[in-house]
Structures are given as C-alpha cells and as structure tokens.
Amino acid sequence: MAENFVGLIGFLLGVLIVGVSLRILFVPLKYVIKVLLNSVVGAVLLVIINLFSDKTGIFIGVNPLNSLIIGLLGVPGLIGLIILKLVL
C-alpha cells in the first residue's frame, strides 16, 4: 500500500514539474509570436506607407529604432511614428 502511495506522489510531482516546465516555455513563446506578428504587420504597413510617400509626403525610414517601436507596439507604434513625423 505504501509503495502505491509513494508511486502516486512521484507521478503527481512529475506531472506538476512537466506542467510548470511547459508553462514556462510556452508563455514567453506567446509573447514572441505576438511581437513577430506585430513586426510583420508593421513592416508591411511601413512598406505601403513608403510606397505612397511621393503622394503623401510621409517617409519613415527603416532603422533599428523604428523597427523596435513598430515590433513592440504594432500598428499603434506606426501611427505614433507617423504623427511624430508630421509634428517634427
């Protein structure tokens, strides 16, 4: 009887460790996927905005700082850069 109890406790601890490990691995992965998706959408919109820059007069250069802002904030970051470009 005691062997079954020890085996059950060991199994439950193993499941708990695997569950916590998977949570630690997949929660950051969710944020990485979100940043990648924001980066792709922002880059596509940035290219579209730069294609029409001769008509609109708005050109936003592609550099590490702009890429970081657009990657982290997505479309709102791009809108913020456009507003900043219009103000300055």
N, CA and C atoms as a LAMMPS dump frame, in Angstrom:
ITEM: TIMESTEP
0
ITEM: NUMBER OF ATOMS
264
ITEM: BOX BOUNDS ff ff ff
-5.0000000000000000e+02 5.0000000000000000e+02
-5.0000000000000000e+02 5.0000000000000000e+02
-5.0000000000000000e+02 5.0000000000000000e+02
ITEM: ATOMS id mol type element x y z
1 1 1 N 0.817 -1.184 0
2 1 2 C 0 0 0
3 1 3 C 0.866 1.254 0
4 2 1 N 1.943 1.25 0.787
5 2 2 C 2.81 2.418 0.872
6 2 3 C 3.547 2.635 -0.447
7 3 1 N 3.87 1.532 -1.146
8 3 2 C 4.553 1.657 -2.43
9 3 3 C 3.664 2.349 -3.452
10 4 1 N 2.38 2.031 -3.449
11 4 2 C 1.447 2.677 -4.37
12 4 3 C 1.326 4.17 -4.063
13 5 1 N 1.315 4.501 -2.763
14 5 2 C 1.196 5.899 -2.365
15 5 3 C 2.427 6.689 -2.802
16 6 1 N 3.62 6.106 -2.592
17 6 2 C 4.862 6.768 -2.998
18 6 3 C 4.908 6.898 -4.517
19 7 1 N 4.475 5.874 -5.215
20 7 2 C 4.432 5.932 -6.68
21 7 3 C 3.465 6.999 -7.172
22 8 1 N 2.313 7.107 -6.511
23 8 2 C 1.321 8.113 -6.876
24 8 3 C 1.859 9.52 -6.631
25 9 1 N 2.513 9.722 -5.49
26 9 2 C 3.098 11.03 -5.178
27 9 3 C 4.187 11.368 -6.204
28 10 1 N 5.017 10.398 -6.543
29 10 2 C 6.064 10.618 -7.546
30 10 3 C 5.476 10.969 -8.905
31 11 1 N 4.418 10.26 -9.282
32 11 2 C 3.755 10.545 -10.556
33 11 3 C 3.165 11.952 -10.561
34 12 1 N 2.481 12.322 -9.478
35 12 2 C 1.878 13.655 -9.396
36 12 3 C 2.942 14.753 -9.412
37 13 1 N 4.058 14.534 -8.722
38 13 2 C 5.149 15.51 -8.762
39 13 3 C 5.738 15.619 -10.169
40 14 1 N 5.855 14.491 -10.85
41 14 2 C 6.354 14.51 -12.229
42 14 3 C 5.428 15.281 -13.156
43 15 1 N 4.125 15.057 -13.018
44 15 2 C 3.146 15.786 -13.827
45 15 3 C 3.207 17.277 -13.514
46 16 1 N 3.347 17.611 -12.24
47 16 2 C 3.439 19.013 -11.836
48 16 3 C 4.687 19.676 -12.424
49 17 1 N 5.804 18.979 -12.374
50 17 2 C 7.05 19.53 -12.919
51 17 3 C 6.937 19.718 -14.429
52 18 1 N 6.372 18.739 -15.117
53 18 2 C 6.196 18.863 -16.568
54 18 3 C 5.242 20.007 -16.891
55 19 1 N 4.153 20.123 -16.141
56 19 2 C 3.192 21.207 -16.368
57 19 3 C 3.805 22.578 -16.165
58 20 1 N 4.557 22.739 -15.092
59 20 2 C 5.212 24.029 -14.827
60 20 3 C 6.256 24.321 -15.902
61 21 1 N 7.004 23.305 -16.302
62 21 2 C 8.019 23.499 -17.344
63 21 3 C 7.386 23.919 -18.664
64 22 1 N 6.296 23.277 -19.042
65 22 2 C 5.619 23.646 -20.281
66 22 3 C 5.057 25.057 -20.206
67 23 1 N 4.533 25.426 -19.052
68 23 2 C 4.004 26.787 -18.893
69 23 3 C 5.122 27.819 -19.011
70 24 1 N 6.266 27.52 -18.42
71 24 2 C 7.408 28.435 -18.501
72 24 3 C 7.881 28.57 -19.946
73 25 1 N 7.826 27.488 -20.708
74 25 2 C 8.29 27.54 -22.09
75 25 3 C 7.289 28.208 -23.023
76 26 1 N 5.986 27.961 -22.827
77 26 2 C 5.007 28.422 -23.799
78 26 3 C 4.467 29.812 -23.533
79 27 1 N 4.508 30.307 -22.321
80 27 2 C 4.047 31.674 -22.069
81 27 3 C 4.966 32.674 -22.756
82 28 1 N 6.298 32.574 -22.627
83 28 2 C 7.144 33.5 -23.383
84 28 3 C 6.997 33.314 -24.896
85 29 1 N 6.735 32.091 -25.342
86 29 2 C 6.553 31.837 -26.764
87 29 3 C 5.359 32.617 -27.291
88 30 1 N 4.325 32.765 -26.468
89 30 2 C 3.148 33.532 -26.868
90 30 3 C 3.532 34.984 -27.125
91 31 1 N 4.374 35.54 -26.275
92 31 2 C 4.806 36.926 -26.45
93 31 3 C 5.73 37.076 -27.655
94 32 1 N 6.565 36.084 -27.896
95 32 2 C 7.451 36.12 -29.057
96 32 3 C 6.629 36.1 -30.338
97 33 1 N 5.607 35.255 -30.379
98 33 2 C 4.74 35.186 -31.557
99 33 3 C 4.005 36.505 -31.75
100 34 1 N 3.566 37.127 -30.658
101 34 2 C 2.871 38.412 -30.756
102 34 3 C 3.796 39.482 -31.31
103 35 1 N 5.031 39.543 -30.83
104 35 2 C 5.986 40.537 -31.325
105 35 3 C 6.306 40.277 -32.797
106 36 1 N 6.46 39.009 -33.178
107 36 2 C 6.73 38.691 -34.578
108 36 3 C 5.567 39.094 -35.473
109 37 1 N 4.347 38.83 -35.025
110 37 2 C 3.169 39.213 -35.801
111 37 3 C 3.073 40.731 -35.919
112 38 1 N 3.301 41.448 -34.817
113 38 2 C 3.313 42.913 -34.864
114 38 3 C 4.39 43.417 -35.816
115 39 1 N 5.541 42.772 -35.803
116 39 2 C 6.638 43.191 -36.673
117 39 3 C 6.285 43.012 -38.14
118 40 1 N 5.681 41.88 -38.464
119 40 2 C 5.324 41.615 -39.858
120 40 3 C 4.258 42.597 -40.335
121 41 1 N 3.209 42.779 -39.542
122 41 2 C 2.14 43.706 -39.92
123 41 3 C 2.69 45.123 -40.024
124 42 1 N 3.495 45.53 -39.062
125 42 2 C 4.083 46.866 -39.091
126 42 3 C 5.007 47.066 -40.277
127 43 1 N 5.797 46.051 -40.611
128 43 2 C 6.714 46.162 -41.747
129 43 3 C 5.947 46.283 -43.059
130 44 1 N 4.883 45.506 -43.203
131 44 2 C 4.069 45.589 -44.419
132 44 3 C 3.439 46.972 -44.537
133 45 1 N 2.877 47.477 -43.446
134 45 2 C 2.276 48.808 -43.479
135 45 3 C 3.323 49.889 -43.719
136 46 1 N 4.519 49.714 -43.174
137 46 2 C 5.596 50.676 -43.387
138 46 3 C 6.006 50.71 -44.855
139 47 1 N 6.077 49.553 -45.48
140 47 2 C 6.405 49.499 -46.906
141 47 3 C 5.309 50.171 -47.725
142 48 1 N 4.052 49.922 -47.378
143 48 2 C 2.937 50.546 -48.097
144 48 3 C 2.982 52.062 -47.937
145 49 1 N 3.234 52.527 -46.721
146 49 2 C 3.323 53.976 -46.487
147 49 3 C 4.482 54.572 -47.272
148 50 1 N 5.604 53.885 -47.304
149 50 2 C 6.761 54.407 -48.032
150 50 3 C 6.561 54.339 -49.545
151 51 1 N 5.742 53.402 -50.032
152 51 2 C 5.443 53.354 -51.462
153 51 3 C 4.656 54.584 -51.905
154 52 1 N 3.787 55.063 -51.039
155 52 2 C 2.972 56.228 -51.363
156 52 3 C 3.565 57.516 -50.807
157 53 1 N 4.84 57.496 -50.453
158 53 2 C 5.455 58.673 -49.833
159 53 3 C 5.546 59.85 -50.794
160 54 1 N 5.653 59.59 -52.093
161 54 2 C 5.712 60.705 -53.034
162 54 3 C 4.38 61.45 -53.111
163 55 1 N 3.28 60.754 -52.858
164 55 2 C 1.962 61.395 -52.88
165 55 3 C 1.593 62.007 -51.531
166 56 1 N 2.031 61.369 -50.455
167 56 2 C 1.639 61.837 -49.124
168 56 3 C 2.682 62.736 -48.478
169 57 1 N 3.911 62.631 -48.895
170 57 2 C 4.978 63.408 -48.282
171 57 3 C 5.471 62.82 -46.97
172 58 1 N 5.007 61.636 -46.63
173 58 2 C 5.414 60.974 -45.389
174 58 3 C 6.337 59.814 -45.746
175 59 1 N 7.571 59.886 -45.296
176 59 2 C 8.518 58.796 -45.48
177 59 3 C 9.11 58.465 -44.124
178 60 1 N 8.965 57.228 -43.724
179 60 2 C 9.516 56.773 -42.449
180 60 3 C 10.621 55.777 -42.77
181 61 1 N 11.835 56.128 -42.405
182 61 2 C 12.977 55.276 -42.689
183 61 3 C 12.941 53.985 -41.886
184 62 1 N 13.543 52.967 -42.467
185 62 2 C 13.638 51.683 -41.782
186 62 3 C 14.99 51.652 -41.073
187 63 1 N 14.95 51.728 -39.752
188 63 2 C 16.164 51.656 -38.948
189 63 3 C 15.848 50.847 -37.695
190 64 1 N 16.847 50.488 -36.915
191 64 2 C 16.592 49.63 -35.75
192 64 3 C 15.608 50.223 -34.741
193 65 1 N 15.656 51.525 -34.517
194 65 2 C 14.746 52.13 -33.541
195 65 3 C 13.3 52.08 -34.031
196 66 1 N 13.077 52.451 -35.286
197 66 2 C 11.717 52.377 -35.826
198 66 3 C 11.223 50.933 -35.862
199 67 1 N 12.098 50.012 -36.209
200 67 2 C 11.712 48.598 -36.233
201 67 3 C 11.341 48.103 -34.842
202 68 1 N 12.089 48.54 -33.83
203 68 2 C 11.79 48.145 -32.455
204 68 3 C 10.445 48.709 -32.011
205 69 1 N 10.2 49.976 -32.313
206 69 2 C 8.929 50.603 -31.931
207 69 3 C 7.765 49.9 -32.61
208 70 1 N 7.885 49.656 -33.904
209 70 2 C 6.801 49.001 -34.636
210 70 3 C 6.656 47.552 -34.19
211 71 1 N 7.774 46.868 -33.918
212 71 2 C 7.709 45.472 -33.486
213 71 3 C 7.039 45.301 -32.139
214 72 1 N 7.313 46.204 -31.212
215 72 2 C 6.731 46.075 -29.873
216 72 3 C 5.302 46.599 -29.809
217 73 1 N 5.038 47.702 -30.496
218 73 2 C 3.726 48.333 -30.379
219 73 3 C 2.782 48.002 -31.53
220 74 1 N 3.327 47.554 -32.655
221 74 2 C 2.491 47.206 -33.793
222 74 3 C 1.958 48.442 -34.505
223 75 1 N 0.703 48.376 -34.917
224 75 2 C 0.07 49.461 -35.662
225 75 3 C 0.034 50.764 -34.852
226 76 1 N -0.288 50.737 -33.547
227 76 2 C -0.237 51.999 -32.796
228 76 3 C 1.154 52.635 -32.797
229 77 1 N 2.197 51.836 -32.786
230 77 2 C 3.551 52.374 -32.87
231 77 3 C 3.813 53.039 -34.208
232 78 1 N 3.297 52.429 -35.276
233 78 2 C 3.44 53.017 -36.602
234 78 3 C 2.674 54.332 -36.695
235 79 1 N 1.472 54.364 -36.142
236 79 2 C 0.685 55.602 -36.124
237 79 3 C 1.418 56.671 -35.321
238 80 1 N 2.016 56.284 -34.21
239 80 2 C 2.793 57.228 -33.413
240 80 3 C 3.975 57.79 -34.184
241 81 1 N 4.653 56.944 -34.96
242 81 2 C 5.772 57.423 -35.771
243 81 3 C 5.297 58.379 -36.862
244 82 1 N 4.135 58.091 -37.445
245 82 2 C 3.582 58.988 -38.467
246 82 3 C 3.242 60.339 -37.853
247 83 1 N 2.607 60.325 -36.69
248 83 2 C 2.268 61.584 -36.01
249 83 3 C 3.537 62.346 -35.654
250 84 1 N 4.54 61.64 -35.171
251 84 2 C 5.813 62.278 -34.838
252 84 3 C 6.453 62.896 -36.078
253 85 1 N 6.368 62.194 -37.199
254 85 2 C 6.92 62.712 -38.454
255 85 3 C 6.166 63.963 -38.9
256 86 1 N 4.845 63.974 -38.724
257 86 2 C 4.053 65.138 -39.124
258 86 3 C 4.315 66.339 -38.226
259 87 1 N 4.531 66.1 -36.942
260 87 2 C 4.745 67.192 -35.994
261 87 3 C 6.146 67.776 -36.155
262 88 1 N 7.131 66.921 -36.331
263 88 2 C 8.518 67.411 -36.424
264 88 3 C 8.87 67.678 -37.834
